[in-house]
Structure formats: C-alpha cells, structure tokens
Amino acid sequence: MTRPTPPFGARIENVQETFDLLTATFLPGVGPRRVAELATRGPLCDVLSRPDDHGDLLPEAARISLRTGAARRAAQEQLAAARQKQVRIVGRDEPDYPALLRQIYDPPPVLYARGTLVGEEGATSMAVVGSRAASAQGHMFTRRMARELAGWGATVVSGLARGIDSAAHLGALEAGGRTVAVLGSGADCIYPSENAALAESILARGAVVSECPLGTGPQRENFPRRNRVIAGWGLAVVVVEAPERSGALITARVAAEEGRDVLAVPGHPDSALAAGTNALIRDGAGLVRHAQDVAEAIGLSLMPQAGFPDPGVEKEKDALPVLGALAAGSPASVEEIQQRCGRPMADVLSELASLEVMARIQRLPGGLFVRG
C-alpha cells in the first residue's frame, strides 16, 4: 500500500495513523463512535485492510468502500486539498488534538485546523455561546466578559456565528488573548460570510477548526454535531442569551452529559432571549453575574497574564476609525465611511456590524449609517 503524503503541518510519525482515521471518516454509516471502537481492535490500518472481519461495526456500504479503495481515494483528495489551502488535518491521537475533546463519548476522528492548536489548553478553556439575534446588552456583556477571561489567560471557544459567538471572539481578541472558532462547515468555508475578516483575525491568536471535510457548506445537520465539539473543548460552557429553542441549549445539554460545568447569565423573565438561560439556572446551572463567576468555576487565576493588556480596560481602538468617520445626525454610506477612515472595506463592514449591535450607530434606509 502506498504511504500517504504528509498532510500540511503533520508530524511525520503520525502520518499513517492520521490517514487511517481520515479514511474512516469517509465510510458510509460509520460515525465517530464506531471509528473509536474499530481502533480498539488493533492498528486501524490493519482493521481497515480486513473489512469483512468487522461486519458488526462496518455496514456493507462501508466494506465496499474499503474493498474498492473509494474511502482511501477520498482521504487522499482531502490531503491534497489541505496542502493547497494550508489546512492541517490533526488526528485524534496527535499531541495537538485537544485533550479534553478526546475524552468525550464520540470525539471527531480528525480535525481540520487553520491556526494553532494547543492540546493541553482544556483546563483553561471554556465555551461562550448564545443567540444569533443577540441584544445590544447581551453583545456588550459577552464582549466584556470574554475580554476579561482572555486577559486572565483563558481560551474562549465559540462557533463564529452572528450575535453572542461573534462578541465572544471579539472580546478575546481585544485582550490579545486566545480564541478558537469551531465551524459547522468546512474549515475553508467561513459561515456566515460577513465574519470572514473576524476569522482571519482569530488565526493570528488561535484557530479555526472543523470536523467537516474541506468544501462542506453550512448544512443544517452539521451544527448539532459542531456543538458537541464546542462543549467538549474545555471545562465549562457559558450561555449568555438563548430562547427556549436554541442551539446554545444543545451545547449546554451536551456539556452536562460530558460532566462539564454549565453556566448561564440570567435575564428578565419577560425577555424571550432569557427563557433558555433562566431555565438552565432553574435546573441547576451556575449563575453568571460577571467574568469572575466563570473564572472561579474553572479555577482560573484573576491575575492578568504577562504581555496581556489589563482586561478591565475598555478597548474600542479598533472601532474608533470607523466610529470617528460618522457624525451624529449626518448619515454616510459605506463607501464614504471607508474613504474617511482609510480602512479596508472588509474591516469597515465588520466594525459597522459590531457597532450596530452595540447600538453605537444606526442603519438607515438606503444603506446609510449614522452615529447614535
């Protein structure tokens, strides 16, 4: 059998093991749990070479895929795409694979990663999740909390979605800290597209990861699976805002099933965005009033880390060029704002979206913006 070409950034001694795990992800009807069970039967390479000996775990379609070489060809195609796009494929047994994620019931056999993975960061990691339709208050609270936690050395994990997720990533970046975005699409398919600039910023201080093959779009069925990765990355999940039916509540449920701490921010009883978080607190989740509550729950020291800015200091310097290009009562188009502040258009659009959620600016008909 031809030895696989090393994936981008792979350690040479792990190439075969990672390739076998990658191959297993392309077997029809074989999910992460079955892959883990197959790996207990000996070297996975040997197991996959004798598919008919493992018919109890490998359905007929999977056995055919192995006999014909279809699964291995799919894995080789992913390796080629990963090298071209500078995406690292990290196997479950590699040192950089998140140690706590490896312990969940059905860990992803491989992760597709851009940026830097730190295998042992779970003890200082927590997920911050919530509604895509976040309130301005929820956005500001999340951003401040994530900024303080990252300044104390925590890794903030979220899903790069609109609303609370974006605020969590932004807050961590403002502290000069580390944040990880887990996607429900391929690592090369940023969703939502308006967060492309945010994803690039995350790469400088953390990682953008997915268990989905490269080229996978944001398919609905991928997001519940993505939520278990978010929940399993660290010690706790913090839910800031969530209606009664919310993906954030799925993440919280998975975290509880895996023995991780579930924390929630309370809200007004009349607020639909607080229905889910208030229910979590009623059912035993820890109550979060501020970042210190989260830090105490995971045993995080409240000392600013060396080289990090003071997390208690509000930081809006990145937004100031865009905000300064707007005057109260004087609407301006995106093009005018971009010309005044001299920022790249992608940065302008990202900051405008953030400022709008924070109620610092207002969007007017005709694509105009005005300072609030």
N, C-alpha and C positions, 0 to 999 in steps of 0.2 A: 504493500500500500504506500502511495506517495505521501511523504511527510508534509503537513500543511505549512504554507508560508506564514511566518510570524505575523499576527495582527499588529496594527500600529501601536507602538509603545509596550508591547508584551515582553515579559521576561522569558528568555529562551527556554528555561527548564519547564515552563508551564504551557508551552505551545500545544502539545498533544492533548493534555487534559482539557484545556480550554476549548480546543477544536472539537473534542468529543462532546462536551457539554453543549456547545453551539449546535452541533449536528442534531443532538437530541431535541433541541427546541423546534426543529422543523419536522418532527414526526407527528403525523396526524393522530389526534386522540390521546396524545401524551403530554400532560401538563407538568408543571414544576414538581409536584409531589411525586409523580411516578418517576421522573428523572432522578430524584433523590433516592427512591427505592431501588432503581436499577443500579445506581452507583454503589449500593451496599453489597452487590453480588460479585464484586471483583472489579478490576480495572475496567472502566467504562468502555475503553477501546475494544476489549475482548468481548464484553457483553453485547455491544452493538454489532460485532462481527458474527455473532451467532443468534440472530433474532428469533429463530424458531425455538430456541431453548427457553425463551422468556415470554411465551404466549400469554401468560397470566397478566403481564403488565403491558405487553405490546399488542394492540389490536392488529387485525390483518392488514389494514391500510398502512400502519407503521412498519410492519415487517416487509411489505412490498417496497416501501420507500427505501429501506435499508438494503434489500436484496438488489434493487435496480440502481442504487447509488444516488437516487434523487435527493435524499436528505443531505448527503455529503456535498453534492454539487451546489445546493442552496447555501450551505455553510461557506463553501469556497467563494461564492459570489458575494456573500456578506463581508468576508475578509477583504476581498478586492475593493469593495465599496468603502469599507472602513479605512483602508490605507489611503485611498484617494481623498477622502473627506477628513482625514486626520482625527478619526474617532477610534478610541481604544475599546476593545472588547475584553472585558475582565471576567474571568471565570470565578465560580463560587469558591474555589479553593485557593485563590490567589491572595497574597497578603494585603493587597489594597482593597479587596472586597470588604464592605462594611461588616464588621464582626457581629454586631447585634442583628443585622438583617439576616445573616447566615443562620441565626437561631430560630427564625420564625417557622411556622408549620410548612409553608411552601415557598422557600426563597427562590428568587429568579436564578436559573442556572447560570446565566451570564447577564452582565450589564453593559450596555453601550454607553460610553462616557466621553464627554468633552470636558477639558479642565483637569483638575487634580482630585483624586480620591485619597482619603486618609482612612485606612482600615480600622484604626483603633479610636476614632473620634466619637463613637457612640455614647460614651459616658458623659460627654459634654454637648450632646446634640438633643434638640427637641424639634418637633414639627409644630408649625403655626399654620392653621387653616381656618377657613370660614367662607362666607358668602361671596359670590362673584358680584352681587349687587350690594356692595358694602355701603354703609352710610358714611358721611364725611367724618363723623365722630369715631366710627369703628376703624376707618382708614388711619386717622391720626393716632389713635391709641395703639394700633398694631405697629405702626412705623416706629413710634417712640419705644414701645416695649422691645421690639426686635433690635433696635439700635442699642439699647442698654444691655440686653443679653449678649449681643455680639461683642460689645465693648468689654464685657467681663470674660470673654473667651469662648462663648458658646457658638456652636454651629447651628444656624437656623435653616431648617428644611421645610420646603413648601412645594407647591405644584405649578408655579408660574402662571396661574390663572389670573383673570381680572379680579379686582377687589382686594380681599384680605391677603391672598397669596402674594400679589404684587407688592403690597405695602410691607409685608414681612421681608421680602428680598431687598427692597429699597432701604429699609431701616438698617439691616445688617450691613449693607454696602456703605451706608453713610458713616457707620462706625469704623470702617476699614476692616470689618470682620469677615468671617467665612459664611457662605450660604450655599445650599445645594438645591437645585430645581429638579424635580422628578416629573417627567413628562408622560402623558398618555398617548403620545405619538412617537415616531422615531426621533432619535437624538438630532437628526438633520432636518426635522420638520417642526419648527417652532410654532406653537399654538398657545394663545392667539397671536396672529402675525404682528400686532402692534407692540408686542413685548419682545420683538427681535433685538432691539437695542439693549433692553434690560438683560436678556440672555447673554449678550456679548459682554456686558459689564460683570455678570456673575462669573464668567470664565476666568477673569483676572483674579478672583478671590475665592473661587470654589469650583463647582462642577455643575454641568447639565447632564442628566442621565436618563436612561430609559431601558426597559427590558424588551421593548418592541423592536423588531428588525428595522434597519435603515429603510427609509422610504415609506414607512407606515404613516398614514394620515391620522387625524384625531377622531378615531372611530369610537362611538359611544361605549361599546363594550370594554374598551381598554381602560377606562377611567376607574371603575371599581378595583381592578387589578392594580392600577397605579397607586391607589390609596393605601393598599397594604404595604407597599414599599415605603411610602412616606411614614406610615405608622411604625414600621419596623426599624427605621434607620437609627433612632435614638431612644432615650429613656422615657419620653413623655410626648403627649400631643396636647396642644393648647388650641381650643376652639374659641374664636373671638365673636363671630356673629354667624348664626345658622338658623334658617327657618326649619319647620318641622320635617320637611323632606329635603335633605341636603347631603351632598357628597361628603361634606365635612363630618357628618354624623356617622357615615360609613367608616371613615378613617378612625373616629373615636371608638367605634364598636370593635374594630379590628385591634386597635391598641389595647383595649381592655382584655380581649381574648388572649392576647400575647403577653399579658401581665405587665404592660407598660402603664404609667400614670396617665390619667385623663384629667385635664384641667379645663375650665371654661370661664369665660367672662360673663357676668350676669348682665341683664338688660331690663328695661322697663317691661312690665307684664303686658302692656298693650302693643308692644312692638313685635311685628311678625319676625323680624330678624333675631329676636331674643328667644323665640319659642323653643328652638332647639337647644340653645345653651342653658336656658333656665331648666329645661327638662333634664339635661345632663347633671346639673348641680343637684336637682331634686333626687336623682337616682344615685348620688354618691360621688360625683366628680368634684375635684378640688376647685375651690373658688379663687379666681384670679382678680386681684384689685390693681396690681401693678407688676412690673418685671421682677421685683424681689420675691413675690409669691412663687413664680416659676423657678427662679434660681434656688430657692430653699427646697423646693420639691425634688430637684435633681442633685442637690448638694453642690451647687456652683458657688464659688467664692465671689464676693461682691467687690473684689479689687480690680481696678482697670488693668488690663494686660499691657505689658511693656510694648511701646510702639503704637498703642491704640489711642485715639483721642478720648477725652473724657466722655463717656456715654451719656452723661446727664446734660450735656450741652446741646441745644437745638442746632441742627445743621441744615441750612437751606441754601448753602452757597452754590450748589449745582443748579438750583432752580432760579437763583437771582437774575442771571442774564435774561432768561425768558420772562420772568415776572417784571423785571425792570423795563422791558420793552413795551409793557402795557401801562396805560394810564387810566385811572378811574374816569368813567364817562366818555372815553374815547375808544370806540371799537376799532379793531385792526384784524386783518386777515392773517392767515398762517404765513403767507409769503412776506407780508410786511413785517411780521414779528421776526421771521428768520433773517431778513435783511438788517433789521435793527440790532439784533443780538449777535449775529455772525456765527451762530451755532449750526452744525449740520442739521438738515431737515429731520432726520430720524430722531435726533436728540430733542429737537423742538417739539415734535409730536408726542414723544414720550413724556416730556415735562409738562406739556399742556394737559395731557390726560391726568397726570398726578395732581397738578394744581386744581383742576376742575373737581376731582374727587374730594380734595381738601377744602373746597369751597373758597379758594383764594381768587378764582376767576369764574366768569360765567360765559357759557357758549350762547351766542345769539343766532337768530336765523341768518341764512346766507353764508355760513361758515366763518362768522366773525367771533372774536373773543374780546372781553372787556374785563378789566381788573375789578374785583369785587369790593 
